[in-house]
């Protein structure tokens, strides 16, 4: 495999930060169409086989996107099944708020939906909310029908994982508030990083699924 090097000295402010439209109309659409690039930007991971705090390391191992501890967000392609599994061994992802419509800016046409989920430790009513948040991006059924006159062999969604705050301080505050997390805070916890003039040197990686290179 040919190795490509990302230079150390990149412009200030450089980082991977796709818009909702770009995630749906470019990355997700190409994934559903079966496109397999030579490099891996968004890895394919069944996220509910892992706890949320384990996923950043997996992203760092599989993706070419340089790690940045000041901006705690990561992206994954997740296989979509008729019944989406949202439980992990130690907790579950709970949907919050209403679904949002993603529109393409060129014609203001609807191209997808965005769901917000918060990770809760434990199971059932005793689950305690944390500051691990996922935004799920789905293609609209109409778009799938246009892409595939027949049913697609495999469908996917994009999961945008964020961690908003200090996990050690989550539980005392959340227990006082009944374990709840404000939906107003879900999109506001991340700030622009304090940039240095360079990123560490990172080697390009190929995407792999179940241990095989694509």
C-alpha positions in Angstrom: 0.0 0.0 0.0 1.3 3.4 -0.9 1.9 5.7 2.0 0.7 9.3 1.9 1.9 11.8 4.5 -0.1 14.7 5.8 2.4 17.6 6.3 3.1 18.9 9.8 2.7 22.6 8.9 -1.0 23.0 7.9 -2.9 26.3 7.8 -4.3 27.6 11.1 -7.8 26.3 11.7 -7.4 23.2 9.5 -9.5 20.3 10.7 -12.2 17.9 9.5 -15.5 19.6 10.1 -18.1 18.6 7.5 -21.5 20.3 7.5 -24.7 18.3 7.9 -25.3 18.6 4.2 -21.8 17.3 3.3 -22.2 14.4 5.7 -25.5 13.3 4.1 -25.1 14.3 0.4 -21.5 13.4 0.0 -20.1 10.9 2.5 -23.2 9.0 3.4 -24.5 8.8 -0.2 -21.1 7.5 -1.5 -21.0 4.9 1.3 -24.5 3.6 0.5 -23.5 3.5 -3.2 -20.6 1.2 -2.3 -17.8 3.6 -3.0 -14.5 2.4 -1.5 -11.7 5.0 -1.5 -8.0 4.3 -1.0 -8.0 6.2 2.2 -10.2 6.1 5.3 -11.8 9.3 6.6 -14.9 7.9 8.3 -14.5 4.3 9.4 -17.2 1.7 9.5 -17.9 0.6 13.1 -20.9 -1.1 14.8 -20.8 1.5 17.6 -23.2 -0.4 19.9 -20.6 -3.1 20.3 -18.5 -0.5 22.1 -18.9 1.9 25.0 -18.7 5.6 23.8 -15.4 6.2 25.6 -13.8 3.4 23.6 -14.8 4.8 20.2 -12.3 7.7 20.0 -9.4 5.2 20.1 -11.0 3.2 17.3 -11.4 6.3 15.2 -7.8 7.3 15.7 -6.6 3.9 14.7 -8.7 3.7 11.5 -9.1 7.3 10.2 -6.6 9.6 8.6 -8.1 12.6 10.4 -5.5 13.9 12.8 -6.5 13.6 16.5 -7.2 16.8 18.4 -8.0 16.5 22.1 -9.3 20.0 22.2 -12.1 19.2 19.8 -13.8 16.0 21.1 -15.8 14.7 18.1 -15.5 11.7 15.9 -17.5 10.2 12.9 -18.5 6.6 12.0 -20.5 4.8 9.4 -22.8 2.4 11.1 -24.8 -0.4 9.3 -28.5 0.3 9.4 -30.9 -2.5 10.1 -34.7 -2.6 10.2 -34.5 -2.5 14.0 -31.6 -0.3 15.1 -29.8 -1.6 18.2 -28.9 1.2 20.6 -27.9 -0.8 23.7 -24.3 -1.5 24.8 -23.1 -3.8 27.6 -22.9 -0.9 30.1 -25.7 1.4 28.9 -27.9 2.6 26.1 -28.4 5.5 23.7 -31.6 7.4 24.3 -33.2 9.6 21.7 -33.9 13.2 22.7 -35.6 16.1 21.0 -37.3 16.0 17.6 -35.8 14.8 14.3 -34.4 17.6 12.1 -34.5 17.8 8.3 -31.3 18.1 6.4 -31.6 20.2 3.3 -29.3 20.8 0.3 -28.4 24.4 0.0 -28.5 24.6 -3.8 -32.3 23.9 -4.2 -33.4 23.7 -0.6 -34.4 20.1 -1.2 -34.7 17.6 1.7 -32.0 15.0 1.6 -31.9 13.5 5.1 -32.8 13.5 8.7 -30.8 14.1 11.9 -31.5 12.4 15.2 -29.9 13.3 18.6 -29.1 10.6 21.2 -27.6 10.8 24.7 -25.7 7.9 26.3 -27.0 6.7 29.6 -25.0 4.5 32.0 -27.0 1.5 33.3 -30.2 0.2 31.9 -33.9 0.9 32.3 -35.2 3.8 34.4 -32.0 3.8 36.5 -29.9 4.9 33.6 -27.9 8.1 34.3 -27.3 10.5 31.5 -23.8 11.4 30.5 -22.3 14.0 28.2 -21.6 11.6 25.4 -23.9 12.6 22.5 -24.5 11.2 19.0 -26.1 12.8 16.0 -27.4 10.2 13.6 -27.7 11.1 10.0 -30.1 9.1 7.7 -30.8 9.3 4.0 -34.4 9.9 3.1 -36.4 7.0 1.7 -37.0 9.0 -1.5 -33.2 9.4 -1.9 -32.7 5.7 -1.5 -35.3 5.0 -4.1 -33.5 7.3 -6.5 -30.1 5.8 -5.8 -31.4 2.2 -6.0 -34.4 1.4 -8.3 -34.2 -1.9 -6.4 -33.5 -2.3 -2.7 -29.9 -1.4 -1.7 -27.8 -4.4 -0.7 -26.7 -2.6 2.5 -27.8 0.7 4.1 -25.8 2.9 6.4 -26.1 5.9 8.7 -23.5 8.4 9.9 -22.9 8.7 13.6 -21.3 12.0 14.8 -20.0 11.3 18.3 -19.3 14.2 20.7 -18.1 14.5 24.3 -19.2 17.7 25.9 -17.4 18.3 29.1 -15.6 16.6 32.0 -17.1 13.1 32.5 -15.9 12.9 36.1 -18.2 15.9 37.0 -21.2 14.6 35.0 -22.8 12.4 37.6 -23.1 14.7 40.6 -24.7 17.4 38.5 -27.0 15.0 36.6 -28.1 13.2 39.8 -29.2 16.6 41.2 -31.1 17.2 38.0 -32.7 13.7 37.9 -30.1 12.4 35.4 -31.3 14.7 32.7 -29.3 16.6 30.1 -30.6 19.7 28.5 -31.4 19.4 24.8 -30.3 23.1 24.5 -26.8 22.0 25.4 -26.4 19.3 22.9 -25.1 21.4 20.0 -23.4 24.1 22.1 -20.8 22.2 24.1 -18.1 22.2 21.5 -15.9 25.2 20.8 -13.3 26.0 18.3 -9.9 24.6 19.3 -7.0 26.7 20.4 -4.9 26.1 17.3 -1.2 25.5 17.1 0.6 26.1 13.9 0.9 22.4 13.1 -0.6 19.0 13.5 1.4 15.9 14.2 2.5 13.9 11.2 -0.2 11.4 10.3 0.0 8.5 7.9 -2.9 7.7 5.6 -4.8 4.5 6.4 -7.0 2.3 4.4 -10.5 1.6 5.7 -11.0 -1.9 7.1 -14.1 -3.8 8.1 -13.8 -6.9 10.2 -10.0 -6.9 10.0 -9.8 -6.7 6.1 -8.6 -3.7 4.1 -11.0 -2.2 1.6 
